Each structure stands twice: as C-alpha cells, then as structure tokens.
C-alpha cells in the first residue's frame, strides 16, 4: 500500500468505515461545504479564511458527483496538495502517464476511498466482463466506469478498455501486460461498438473479430469485444480480450 492509499484508508476508517463510502458525511464532518453551480470544470476545491468548499458542476450525474467529491477530498487531505484552490476535470478512467501527477494522485485517493483494494478483491474474481463490473458498481455504489477502472488495476487477465463518444475514441486503458496498441482516432465500422451507436437504447454486444479492427500490431490475432452502450451520453465502452487467452 502506497502513501496515497494509506491516506485514503485512514480517512475512510475514521469518517466512513461502512462498505459504501458516504462522501457527503465525510464533508460534513470535515466542515467542507458542497455547492453545485453551472461551472466549466467538473469541480473545484477552495480553502480560504478557514472555510472550505467543493463546487460541483450541477449537470454531473449522482455517481459521477460521488467520485468527483472523493477526488476533491484527496486534494484536501493529501498533505503536499497545499494550494488554496484546485480546479479539476475528473477523468475516472484516465490514468495515463501524461496526466497531471497531482490529479493522478487525487484519482488514486478517490478510488481507494470509494473501493478499498482489500475489500474490492474480496468481491472480484479477477476476470473482467460487463456483469462482474456492474455487480461491483452496485456493491460499492459507484459508477460503472469507476468500478471498471478498479478492475483493470486488479485483473488476473490481460485486456483493454476503450471509451468512445460519438464514434470518436476518447480514452483507453489496459492491464499492464496487454500487448496490443490502439492506433486510431475513430471506431471502425467493422466493430461491434460502431453498431451500438445507431441504437438509442442501453445494450451489451459481444462479438469475435480480427484484432486489426482495433489494434495496429494485432497481425493475425483475433479478439473478443464486449461493448456496452450508454445512449444518454452517446458513449460506448468496449472491453477487449485476446481470443486465445480466454
């Protein structure tokens, strides 16, 4: 356990030790006021003259707000995040190396606060699929994306997750040893994800397909794509495994 995880566990055990972390209760105990407003960023934390505020974009959904508050609590609680204000666009799934180091730390803090690794492992088989991730999201009362990211961190199998919005690839995240590389900006017309964008209902689609549909170095390897449509956001999340490793 690193320092960030230790700090998150310290906060959870002291302020909200039950399985489902109550970030609103934590803020109340720490005398941090939560305000919603039509701001550009997802949130910002302001500490001045002995008063602390977390200002949230009012259009965020409830689970996204929960992760966002947990992220801002990270800025509040991590000792070396000492600025008086942080403005953040929370990227629940974006832990790439070029992401700002303190934002990565706040994301790690939020993940550990909401889904403590030790307890999460007790419910996670190590294999990633829509059903497993949905069950974990329900257990810990977090968004599908937040639970999926936690699964990527702890998976026993290699896979990649790709998020597409309006058919454009917005981000991707893979287990440490996943061997293939995404080298495209839009979803292929041959993919299962592309078909889901034409449907205006929630749906899960699983297909086998050539790896080159997604990856530049797949050669003749096939993959299994499980894509989930979130029509309210015009978003599709694709969980991709190597066929020969299933």
N, C-alpha and C positions, 0 to 999 in steps of 0.2 A: 504494500500500500504506500503510495507516494504522499507528499505533504498536502496536496490539494484534496485527495481522497480522505486523508485523516481529518482535515478541517471540516469537510462536508459531513463526515460521520460524527464528529464532535457536535456540530450544530444539530443534526438530526436526533441524536441520543438525548440531548439536553432539552430541545424545544418541541420535537415531534417524533417520539420513538415508535409510534404505530407503523404498520406496513405502508399505508397510504400517507405520504407526507403532506401535511397541511401548511402550505407556504403562507396562506393568509394569517393563520395563527402565529406562525413564526414572526411575520412582520409586525403583528400586533404586540407580541411580547418584546420585540426589539424597538418598539415605538417608531416604526417606519410606516409612513402614510402611503397608501396606494391611491393613485389618481389616474383616471382614464381621460384621454384627450385626443383630438384629431391631429396627431403629430406625424412627421415624416418617418422618423426612425421607429423601430418596433418598441423601443423603450429607452428611458434614460434614468440613471440614478443621480440624485443630487443630495449632497450633505453640506449644510451651511448653517452657521449660528446655532448649533446644537439640534437642528431639525433635519430629518432625513425623509426623502420622498422617492418613490418609484413611480414614474409616469409611464403609463402604457398606452400604446395605440389602441383606440377604442374598438377598432374593427377586428382585432385578433379574436380567434375562437377560444373557448374556455380552456382547452388543454394546452394550446399554444401560449395563452397567458400564464398558465401554471409554470411551464418551462422557462418562460421569459422572466418571471419573478424569481425563480430559483437561480437563474443566470445572474440577475442583478444582486441577489443575496450573496453570490460568490464575490462580486466586486466589493460588496460591503464588508465581507468577513475575512477575505484574504488580506493579510497584513500589508503586503507590498503593493496592493492596489489602493494607493493612498490619495489619488486625485479626488477633488471635490465633486466632479461630475463625470459620468460615463454615458455616452450615447451609443446605443447598440442596435444593429440589425441582427437579430438572433438567427443563426443558421444551425438548426438542430442536428443536421446531418453532415455539416461541412467541417471536417477536422483536418483539412489539407495543410501541408507544410507552409504554404504561403499565407495562411490565415493569421491575423494578428495574435501574437503569443498570449496576451492577457485575455483576449476573447476566447482562445482555446482553453485557457485555464478556467475561465468562468463557465464554459460549456461542460468541462470535465467535472467541475464542482456541482453544477446543476444535475448532471446525470447521476452522480453518486448520491446526492441529496435525495433525489426522487426514486432512484432504483439502486440501492446499495448493492455492490457487487456480490457480497457474500449471500445475501438473501435472494438476489436475482438468479444466481447459479442454482439455488435450490429448486427453482421452477423451470429452468431452461435446460433442455436436452442437449443443446449444442448444435442442433440442426435447424436451419432457418427456412421457414415457409410462412405463407400468409396466416394459416390457422394458429401456429405457435406464437407469432408476433402479436396477433390480435388478443390471444389469451393473456399474454404478458402485459399488454397495454391495459387490459381490464383489471388485472390484479393490482397493478401499481397506479392505476388511474392517470395514465399519461397518453400522449398522442401515439398513433401508430408509428410515425417517423422516429420519435424519441426511443420507443422500445426497439425498433429495428436497428437503430444505431448502436444501442447497447448490445444487441445480439451479434452484430458484426464484430464488436470488440472481443466477444467471448466465445465465438463459434468454434466448433471442432472440425468444420469442413470449410473448404475454400469456396467463396462465392463473391459476386459483386452486386451492388445495388445501384441502379441508375434512376434518377428522378428527371422526368420530362414534363415540361409545361408548354402547352400549345405546340407540341411536337418538337420543341427545342430542348436539348439536353442541358439541364441547369446545373446538376452536380452528380458525382458518382463517388462511391465509397466501397472499398473492397477489404476483405480479410488480408492479413499481412502477406501471405504466400500465394495469393491469386496470381496466375502467370500471364493473363491476357491484358491488353491495353485498349482502352477506348480511344478512337481516333476519328471522331465525327462530331458535328455540332447539332445535327438533327436526327430524329428517329427514322430508321429505314422503313420504307414502305412494305418491306417483306417481314417486318417484325410483328409479334402479337401486340405490342404496345401501340403501334400505329392504328390498328383496327379499333382499339378501345376508344381512341379519341373521337371516333364517329358515333359513339353511343353516349347517350345522355343519362345513363343510369350507372349505379355502382356495379362493378363486375370484376370477377377474377378469371383470368385466362391463362392456361398452361399449355405450352407447345414445345416440341423439339424442333431445332432449326440449325442450320450451319452457323458456326461461330463467326464467320466473316460478316454476318449481318450486323454485329455489334463491335467486333474487335479487329484491329489491324494485323495482329500476329497470330491469328487462330489457325492458319494453314487449313488442314482438313478436319479439324476438331469440331465436333457438334456440341451444342449447349442445350440446356433446358431453361426456358424463360417462363417465369411465373409473374404476370403483370397484373397490377391492381389499379383500377380506375377510380379516381376521386373527382367526379364530374363537377362538384361545387367549386373546385379550384382549377378545373380543366387540366388536371395533373394525373400522370400515370407513374407509378413506382414499379420498377421491374427488378425482380430478384433472379439472378442468372447464375446457374451452376454448370460446371463441366459435366457433360453426359456420362463420360467414362468414370466419373468419381462418385456417382450417385449409387 
